[in-house]
Amino acid sequence: MEDKKSKREKLLKELQDLDNENLGEVEDLGIQRTKDAVEDEVEEEKPKTKVRVKKERTPAQLKAFEKARETAKLNAEKRKKEREEKAEQERKEIEEKLVKKAISVKKKQIKKQAVLDEISDDDTDMAEIEKIAKKLPAKKSVVKSKELPAEEKKDPCPYYFY
């Protein structure tokens, strides 16, 4: 039994020694770093780019740029006015069409009402009713196209495809 205990103690001792050696090596390598050291390394790794200094514009260039900016602004305002005028014109045209359509619909209603008023339940001759109907504008009849002659029926195919 002592052999087992002694072997066990020996192995544990060796294991602790190995752990201590590993820890010692880690400390020697300097792996424990501070945040500042990490940031310094990151900054060093980034490639440093040259900051390009822009040339100052000459007074003539600044004057020309301002002139171009103003002309662009005027052109934008001009295009905006044109769009608004065009939209207003379209609204007026649509409104005129709508008024014309409403007038024609109202006229048709008045004509129909006049026909109904003239035709009463009392005995009115058919001739008078026909005269009133002729006064009304004739309804447009739809022109039917000539029907094509029916094709001859063929016998169904004796074969079936699956």
Residue frames as a rotation matrix with the C-alpha (Angstrom) as fourth column:
MET 1
0.569 0.823 0.000 0.00
0.823 -0.569 0.000 0.00
0.000 0.000 -1.000 0.00
GLU 2
0.379 -0.502 -0.778 2.78
0.192 -0.779 0.597 2.31
-0.905 -0.375 -0.198 0.71
ASP 3
-0.644 -0.609 0.463 4.02
0.554 0.046 0.831 1.76
-0.528 0.792 0.307 -2.76
LYS 4
-0.029 0.728 0.684 0.77
0.947 -0.199 0.252 3.06
0.320 0.655 -0.684 -4.17
LYS 5
0.818 0.339 -0.464 0.74
0.511 -0.800 0.315 6.05
-0.265 -0.495 -0.828 -1.82
SER 6
0.017 -0.895 -0.446 4.33
0.228 -0.431 0.873 6.89
-0.974 -0.117 0.197 -2.48
LYS 7
-0.607 -0.180 0.774 3.83
0.774 0.083 0.627 6.59
-0.177 0.980 0.089 -6.25
ARG 8
0.391 0.864 0.317 0.82
0.883 -0.450 0.137 8.80
0.261 0.227 -0.938 -5.98
GLU 9
0.706 -0.181 -0.685 2.66
0.308 -0.792 0.527 11.44
-0.637 -0.583 -0.503 -3.98
LYS 10
-0.379 -0.922 0.086 5.55
0.410 -0.084 0.908 11.31
-0.830 0.379 0.409 -6.40
LEU 11
-0.393 0.318 0.863 3.28
0.907 -0.019 0.420 11.82
0.150 0.948 -0.281 -9.40
LEU 12
0.710 0.695 -0.111 1.46
0.702 -0.689 0.178 14.71
0.047 -0.204 -0.978 -7.71
LYS 13
0.360 -0.677 -0.642 4.77
0.244 -0.596 0.765 16.35
-0.900 -0.433 -0.050 -6.88
GLU 14
-0.633 -0.600 0.490 5.96
0.594 0.031 0.804 15.99
-0.497 0.800 0.337 -10.49
LEU 15
0.051 0.764 0.644 2.69
0.950 -0.236 0.204 17.45
0.308 0.601 -0.738 -11.71
GLN 16
0.828 0.229 -0.512 3.02
0.443 -0.828 0.345 20.48
-0.345 -0.512 -0.787 -9.46
ASP 17
-0.117 -0.949 -0.293 6.61
0.281 -0.315 0.907 20.98
-0.952 0.024 0.304 -10.58
LEU 18
-0.564 -0.033 0.825 5.52
0.822 0.064 0.565 20.91
-0.071 0.997 -0.009 -14.21
ASP 19
0.525 0.826 0.205 2.77
0.819 -0.556 0.144 23.44
0.233 0.092 -0.968 -13.49
ASN 20
0.629 -0.354 -0.692 5.21
0.275 -0.732 0.624 25.72
-0.728 -0.583 -0.362 -11.73
GLU 21
-0.478 -0.850 0.220 7.65
0.489 -0.049 0.871 25.49
-0.730 0.524 0.439 -14.62
ASN 22
-0.234 0.487 0.842 4.91
0.936 -0.122 0.331 26.42
0.263 0.865 -0.427 -17.11
LEU 23
0.802 0.553 -0.224 3.83
0.597 -0.758 0.263 29.39
-0.024 -0.345 -0.938 -15.01
GLY 24
0.230 -0.814 -0.533 7.39
0.287 -0.467 0.837 30.55
-0.930 -0.345 0.126 -14.69
GLU 25
-0.616 -0.457 0.641 7.87
0.713 0.023 0.701 30.46
-0.335 0.889 0.311 -18.43
VAL 26
0.250 0.803 0.540 4.68
0.905 -0.392 0.163 32.45
0.343 0.448 -0.826 -18.99
GLU 27
0.835 0.039 -0.549 5.82
0.347 -0.812 0.470 35.17
-0.427 -0.583 -0.691 -16.65
ASP 28
-0.151 -0.982 -0.113 9.22
0.384 -0.164 0.908 35.23
-0.911 0.094 0.402 -18.25
LEU 29
-0.448 0.007 0.894 7.75
0.894 0.007 0.448 35.77
-0.003 1.000 -0.009 -21.73
GLY 30
-0.885 0.098 -0.455 5.92
0.034 -0.961 -0.273 38.87
-0.464 -0.257 0.848 -20.54
ILE 31
-0.665 0.694 0.274 2.51
0.599 0.277 0.751 37.79
0.446 0.664 -0.600 -21.76
GLN 32
0.203 0.737 -0.644 0.73
0.943 -0.325 -0.074 39.80
-0.264 -0.593 -0.761 -19.12
ARG 33
-0.706 -0.407 0.580 0.26
0.616 -0.756 0.219 43.19
0.350 0.512 0.784 -20.72
THR 34
-0.498 0.547 -0.673 -1.52
0.310 -0.612 -0.728 46.37
-0.810 -0.571 0.135 -19.84
LYS 35
0.524 0.789 0.321 -4.15
0.647 -0.123 -0.752 48.06
-0.554 0.602 -0.575 -21.98
ASP 36
0.632 -0.343 -0.695 -1.75
-0.451 -0.892 0.030 50.85
-0.630 0.294 -0.719 -22.91
ALA 37
-0.463 -0.869 0.175 0.77
-0.387 0.376 0.842 48.36
-0.797 0.322 -0.510 -24.24
VAL 38
-0.240 0.472 0.848 -1.93
0.715 0.677 -0.175 46.66
-0.656 0.565 -0.500 -26.36
GLU 39
0.790 0.577 -0.207 -3.11
0.323 -0.679 -0.659 50.01
-0.521 0.453 -0.723 -27.78
ASP 40
0.224 -0.802 -0.554 0.46
-0.625 -0.554 0.550 50.99
-0.748 0.224 -0.625 -28.63
GLU 41
-0.637 -0.467 0.613 0.94
0.074 0.755 0.652 47.76
-0.767 0.461 -0.446 -30.53
VAL 42
0.206 0.806 0.555 -2.32
0.800 0.188 -0.570 48.23
-0.564 0.561 -0.606 -32.44
GLU 43
0.798 0.069 -0.599 -1.28
-0.146 -0.942 -0.303 51.75
-0.585 0.329 -0.741 -33.43
GLU 44
-0.205 -0.963 -0.178 2.07
-0.573 -0.029 0.819 50.50
-0.793 0.270 -0.546 -34.61
GLU 45
-0.470 0.073 0.880 0.44
0.474 0.861 0.182 47.81
-0.744 0.503 -0.440 -36.74
LYS 46
0.652 0.756 0.054 -1.74
0.483 -0.359 -0.799 50.31
-0.585 0.547 -0.599 -38.61
PRO 47
-0.202 -0.726 0.657 -0.04
0.978 -0.189 0.093 51.64
0.057 0.661 0.748 -41.69
LYS 48
-0.088 0.109 -0.990 0.47
0.386 -0.913 -0.135 55.36
-0.918 -0.394 0.038 -41.36
THR 49
0.215 0.244 0.946 -1.02
0.974 -0.121 -0.190 57.26
0.068 0.962 -0.263 -44.27
LYS 50
-0.847 -0.528 -0.058 0.07
0.528 -0.849 0.026 60.68
-0.063 -0.009 0.998 -45.28
VAL 51
0.195 0.886 -0.420 -2.44
0.687 -0.429 -0.586 63.37
-0.700 -0.174 -0.693 -44.60
ARG 52
-0.371 -0.294 0.881 -2.75
0.901 -0.343 0.265 65.31
0.225 0.892 0.392 -47.81
VAL 53
-0.362 0.194 -0.912 -2.96
0.379 -0.863 -0.334 69.03
-0.852 -0.466 0.239 -47.34
LYS 54
0.349 0.591 0.727 -5.38
0.922 -0.076 -0.381 70.66
-0.170 0.803 -0.572 -49.74
LYS 55
-0.748 -0.571 0.339 -4.32
0.642 -0.752 0.150 73.73
0.170 0.330 0.929 -51.64
GLU 56
-0.281 0.627 -0.726 -6.11
0.305 -0.659 -0.688 76.92
-0.910 -0.415 -0.006 -50.84
ARG 57
0.226 0.442 0.868 -8.30
0.968 -0.007 -0.249 78.16
-0.104 0.897 -0.430 -53.65
THR 58
-0.845 -0.519 0.131 -7.43
0.535 -0.829 0.163 81.40
0.024 0.208 0.978 -55.30
PRO 59
-0.531 0.676 -0.511 -9.84
-0.087 -0.643 -0.761 84.34
-0.843 -0.360 0.401 -55.07
ALA 60
-0.506 0.336 -0.795 -10.70
-0.863 -0.206 0.462 83.92
-0.008 0.919 0.394 -58.75
GLN 61
-0.792 0.199 -0.577 -11.53
0.049 0.963 0.266 80.25
0.608 0.183 -0.772 -58.16
LEU 62
-0.749 0.528 -0.401 -13.70
0.521 0.094 -0.848 81.11
-0.410 -0.844 -0.346 -55.15
LYS 63
-0.494 0.551 -0.673 -15.49
-0.525 -0.806 -0.274 83.80
-0.693 0.218 0.687 -57.16
ALA 64
-0.585 0.234 -0.777 -16.14
-0.702 0.335 0.629 81.38
0.407 0.913 -0.031 -60.05
PHE 65
-0.854 0.257 -0.452 -17.38
0.383 0.899 -0.213 78.71
0.352 -0.355 -0.866 -57.64
GLU 66
-0.630 0.642 -0.438 -19.84
0.216 -0.397 -0.892 81.13
-0.746 -0.656 0.112 -56.01
LYS 67
-0.458 0.434 -0.776 -21.08
-0.825 -0.533 0.188 82.23
-0.332 0.726 0.602 -59.43
ALA 68
-0.708 0.157 -0.689 -21.61
-0.312 0.805 0.504 78.59
0.634 0.572 -0.521 -60.46
ARG 69
-0.849 0.390 -0.356 -23.43
0.519 0.496 -0.696 77.87
-0.095 -0.776 -0.624 -57.20
GLU 70
-0.506 0.674 -0.539 -25.79
-0.230 -0.708 -0.668 80.83
-0.831 -0.214 0.513 -57.75
THR 71
-0.464 0.334 -0.821 -26.55
-0.880 -0.066 0.470 79.87
0.103 0.940 0.325 -61.37
ALA 72
-0.826 0.168 -0.538 -27.28
0.124 0.985 0.118 76.30
0.550 0.031 -0.834 -60.26
LYS 73
-0.743 0.565 -0.359 -29.62
0.407 -0.044 -0.912 77.65
-0.532 -0.824 -0.197 -57.60
LEU 74
-0.417 0.581 -0.700 -31.43
-0.661 -0.722 -0.206 79.87
-0.624 0.377 0.684 -60.13
ASN 75
-0.607 0.154 -0.780 -31.77
-0.633 0.500 0.591 76.98
0.480 0.852 -0.206 -62.58
ALA 76
-0.884 0.289 -0.367 -33.20
0.427 0.819 -0.384 74.76
0.189 -0.496 -0.847 -59.84
GLU 77
-0.550 0.706 -0.446 -35.78
0.053 -0.504 -0.862 77.42
-0.833 -0.498 0.240 -58.95
LYS 78
-0.448 0.342 -0.826 -36.66
-0.866 -0.396 0.305 77.84
-0.222 0.852 0.474 -62.64
ARG 79
-0.769 0.135 -0.625 -37.20
-0.186 0.888 0.421 74.07
0.612 0.440 -0.658 -63.08
LYS 80
-0.819 0.482 -0.311 -39.32
0.504 0.347 -0.791 74.00
-0.273 -0.805 -0.527 -59.93
LYS 81
-0.435 0.671 -0.600 -41.55
-0.422 -0.741 -0.523 76.81
-0.795 0.026 0.605 -61.23
GLU 82
-0.535 0.195 -0.822 -41.96
-0.809 0.162 0.565 75.04
0.243 0.967 0.071 -64.57
ARG 83
-0.871 0.206 -0.446 -42.99
0.254 0.966 -0.050 71.82
0.420 -0.157 -0.894 -62.83
GLU 84
-0.661 0.650 -0.374 -45.53
0.341 -0.184 -0.922 73.69
-0.668 -0.737 -0.100 -60.70
GLU 85
-0.396 0.506 -0.767 -46.97
-0.744 -0.666 -0.055 75.51
-0.538 0.549 0.640 -63.73
LYS 86
-0.683 0.100 -0.724 -47.24
-0.513 0.640 0.572 72.26
0.520 0.762 -0.386 -65.66
ALA 87
-0.856 0.374 -0.356 -48.98
0.510 0.719 -0.472 70.54
0.079 -0.586 -0.806 -62.73
GLU 88
-0.528 0.677 -0.513 -51.39
-0.037 -0.622 -0.782 73.48
-0.849 -0.394 0.353 -62.37
GLN 89
-0.468 0.322 -0.823 -52.19
-0.878 -0.274 0.392 73.39
-0.099 0.906 0.411 -66.10
GLU 90
-0.809 0.152 -0.567 -52.87
-0.051 0.944 0.325 69.64
0.585 0.292 -0.756 -65.95
ARG 91
-0.763 0.558 -0.327 -55.18
0.498 0.184 -0.848 70.15
-0.413 -0.809 -0.418 -62.96
LYS 92
-0.425 0.619 -0.661 -57.11
-0.509 -0.767 -0.391 72.83
-0.748 0.170 0.641 -64.86
GLU 93
-0.590 0.168 -0.790 -57.47
-0.736 0.291 0.612 70.60
0.333 0.942 -0.048 -67.93
ILE 94
-0.856 0.266 -0.443 -58.73
0.357 0.924 -0.135 67.71
0.374 -0.274 -0.886 -65.83
GLU 95
-0.647 0.636 -0.420 -61.17
0.249 -0.345 -0.905 70.01
-0.720 -0.690 0.065 -64.04
GLU 96
-0.442 0.468 -0.765 -62.51
-0.811 -0.573 0.118 71.31
-0.383 0.673 0.633 -67.37
LYS 97
-0.700 0.155 -0.697 -63.00
-0.354 0.772 0.527 67.77
0.620 0.616 -0.486 -68.65
LEU 98
-0.849 0.373 -0.375 -64.73
0.528 0.560 -0.638 66.82
-0.028 -0.740 -0.672 -65.42
VAL 99
-0.527 0.674 -0.518 -67.11
-0.212 -0.695 -0.687 69.80
-0.823 -0.252 0.509 -65.67
LYS 100
-0.481 0.330 -0.812 -67.93
-0.872 -0.086 0.482 68.97
0.089 0.940 0.329 -69.30
LYS 101
-0.788 0.166 -0.593 -68.63
0.071 0.981 0.180 65.35
0.611 0.100 -0.785 -68.39
ALA 102
-0.776 0.522 -0.354 -70.82
0.444 0.052 -0.895 66.40
-0.449 -0.851 -0.272 -65.46
ILE 103
-0.463 0.613 -0.641 -72.80
-0.638 -0.732 -0.239 68.74
-0.615 0.298 0.730 -67.73
SER 104
-0.544 0.253 -0.800 -73.38
-0.677 0.431 0.596 66.01
0.496 0.866 -0.063 -70.33
VAL 105
-0.847 0.248 -0.470 -74.47
0.421 0.852 -0.310 63.54
0.323 -0.461 -0.827 -67.63
LYS 106
-0.667 0.618 -0.416 -76.87
0.128 -0.456 -0.881 66.13
-0.734 -0.641 0.225 -66.18
LYS 107
-0.478 0.487 -0.731 -78.32
-0.858 -0.436 0.271 66.81
-0.186 0.757 0.627 -69.64
LYS 108
-0.693 0.199 -0.693 -78.95
-0.196 0.873 0.446 63.09
0.694 0.445 -0.566 -70.15
GLN 109
-0.824 0.401 -0.401 -80.68
0.547 0.378 -0.746 62.89
-0.148 -0.834 -0.531 -66.79
ILE 110
-0.554 0.629 -0.545 -82.89
-0.354 -0.771 -0.530 65.85
-0.753 -0.101 0.650 -67.66
LYS 111
-0.521 0.337 -0.784 -83.82
-0.810 0.095 0.579 64.29
0.270 0.937 0.223 -71.02
LYS 112
-0.781 0.219 -0.585 -84.69
0.236 0.971 0.047 60.98
0.578 -0.101 -0.810 -69.40
GLN 113
-0.742 0.521 -0.422 -86.77
0.403 -0.156 -0.902 62.75
-0.536 -0.839 -0.094 -66.78
ALA 114
-0.531 0.545 -0.649 -88.58
-0.711 -0.703 -0.008 64.73
-0.461 0.457 0.761 -69.51
VAL 115
-0.622 0.282 -0.730 -89.40
-0.441 0.645 0.625 61.49
0.647 0.711 -0.276 -71.33
LEU 116
-0.774 0.320 -0.546 -90.70
0.580 0.705 -0.409 59.95
0.254 -0.633 -0.731 -68.13
ASP 117
-0.693 0.533 -0.486 -92.76
0.015 -0.663 -0.748 63.06
-0.721 -0.526 0.451 -67.38
GLU 118
-0.520 0.488 -0.701 -94.33
-0.853 -0.345 0.392 63.07
-0.050 0.802 0.596 -70.87
ILE 119
-0.429 0.371 -0.823 -95.17
-0.106 0.885 0.454 59.40
0.897 0.282 -0.341 -70.64
SER 120
-0.559 0.329 0.761 -97.83
-0.828 -0.177 -0.532 59.11
-0.041 -0.928 0.371 -68.01
ASP 121
-0.846 0.245 0.474 -100.15
0.060 0.926 -0.372 56.37
-0.530 -0.286 -0.798 -66.92
ASP 122
0.128 0.954 -0.270 -103.05
-0.349 -0.212 -0.913 57.76
-0.929 0.211 0.306 -68.90
ASP 123
0.457 0.143 0.878 -103.85
0.627 0.648 -0.432 56.65
-0.631 0.748 0.206 -72.38
THR 124
0.149 -0.503 -0.851 -101.16
-0.591 -0.735 0.332 58.06
-0.793 0.454 -0.407 -74.62
ASP 125
0.954 0.227 -0.193 -100.91
-0.281 0.471 -0.836 56.98
-0.099 0.853 0.513 -78.21
MET 126
0.495 -0.794 0.353 -97.93
0.592 0.605 0.532 54.89
-0.636 -0.055 0.770 -79.21
ALA 127
0.463 -0.292 0.837 -97.26
0.753 -0.369 -0.545 57.33
0.468 0.882 0.049 -82.05
GLU 128
0.822 -0.128 0.555 -96.61
-0.307 -0.921 0.242 60.14
0.480 -0.369 -0.796 -79.56
ILE 129
0.763 -0.556 0.329 -94.28
-0.150 0.343 0.927 57.93
-0.629 -0.757 0.178 -77.53
GLU 130
0.413 -0.612 0.675 -92.37
0.866 0.493 -0.083 56.98
-0.283 0.618 0.733 -80.69
LYS 131
0.639 -0.149 0.754 -92.00
0.326 -0.836 -0.441 60.67
0.696 0.528 -0.486 -81.60
ILE 132
0.852 -0.315 0.419 -90.55
-0.524 -0.513 0.681 61.44
0.000 -0.799 -0.601 -78.19
ALA 133
0.601 -0.640 0.479 -88.18
0.246 0.718 0.651 58.49
-0.761 -0.273 0.588 -78.45
LYS 134
0.488 -0.404 0.774 -87.02
0.856 0.047 -0.516 59.68
0.172 0.914 0.369 -81.90
LYS 135
0.847 -0.155 0.509 -86.20
-0.156 -0.987 -0.040 63.11
0.508 -0.046 -0.860 -80.46
LEU 136
0.733 -0.602 0.316 -83.70
-0.311 0.117 0.943 61.50
-0.605 -0.790 -0.101 -78.11
PRO 137
0.009 -0.790 -0.614 -80.24
-1.000 -0.023 0.015 60.81
-0.026 0.613 -0.789 -79.52
ALA 138
0.774 0.279 -0.569 -79.95
-0.405 0.908 -0.105 57.34
0.487 0.311 0.816 -80.91
LYS 139
0.614 -0.573 0.543 -77.93
-0.395 0.373 0.840 54.88
-0.683 -0.730 0.003 -78.90
LYS 140
-0.056 -0.734 -0.677 -74.76
-0.998 0.067 0.010 53.77
0.038 0.676 -0.736 -80.52
SER 141
0.921 0.363 0.142 -75.03
-0.362 0.932 -0.031 50.22
-0.144 -0.023 0.989 -81.67
VAL 142
0.013 -0.939 0.343 -72.05
-0.534 0.284 0.796 47.93
-0.845 -0.193 -0.498 -81.40
VAL 143
0.420 0.041 -0.907 -70.91
-0.886 0.237 -0.399 46.64
0.199 0.971 0.135 -84.77
LYS 144
0.533 -0.195 0.823 -70.48
-0.287 0.874 0.393 42.91
-0.796 -0.446 0.410 -84.55
SER 145
-0.408 -0.738 -0.538 -67.73
-0.838 0.068 0.542 41.40
-0.363 0.672 -0.646 -86.59
LYS 146
0.385 0.532 -0.754 -68.63
-0.809 0.588 0.002 38.67
0.445 0.609 0.657 -89.01
GLU 147
0.452 -0.176 0.874 -68.47
-0.571 0.696 0.435 35.29
-0.685 -0.696 0.215 -87.46
LEU 148
-0.476 -0.699 -0.534 -65.98
-0.877 0.336 0.342 32.94
-0.059 0.631 -0.773 -88.98
PRO 149
0.419 0.637 -0.647 -67.32
-0.652 0.707 0.274 29.66
0.632 0.307 0.712 -90.33
ALA 150
0.596 -0.139 0.791 -67.04
-0.664 0.468 0.583 26.88
-0.451 -0.873 0.186 -87.84
GLU 151
-0.405 -0.813 -0.418 -64.14
-0.912 0.388 0.131 24.56
0.056 0.434 -0.899 -88.45
GLU 152
0.369 0.500 -0.784 -64.88
-0.486 0.822 0.295 21.01
0.792 0.272 0.546 -89.31
LYS 153
0.529 -0.145 0.836 -64.71
-0.788 0.282 0.547 18.75
-0.315 -0.949 0.035 -86.35
LYS 154
-0.152 -0.671 -0.726 -61.91
-0.732 0.569 -0.373 16.25
0.664 0.475 -0.578 -86.56
ASP 155
0.708 0.333 -0.622 -62.00
0.069 0.845 0.530 12.81
0.702 -0.418 0.576 -85.08
PRO 156
0.732 -0.468 0.495 -60.26
-0.656 -0.290 0.697 12.60
-0.182 -0.835 -0.519 -81.76
CYS 157
-0.145 -0.903 -0.404 -56.86
-0.890 0.297 -0.345 11.04
0.431 0.310 -0.847 -81.76
PRO 158
0.706 0.457 -0.542 -57.06
-0.242 0.874 0.421 7.28
0.666 -0.166 0.727 -81.25
TYR 159
-0.041 -0.809 -0.587 -53.83
0.581 0.458 -0.673 7.33
0.813 -0.368 0.451 -79.24
TYR 160
0.951 0.286 0.121 -53.50
0.044 -0.509 0.860 8.35
0.307 -0.812 -0.497 -75.62
PHE 161
-0.034 -0.996 0.082 -50.30
0.130 -0.086 -0.988 9.76
0.991 -0.023 0.132 -74.28
TYR 162
0.807 0.285 -0.518 -49.41
0.508 0.113 0.854 9.43
0.302 -0.952 -0.054 -70.65
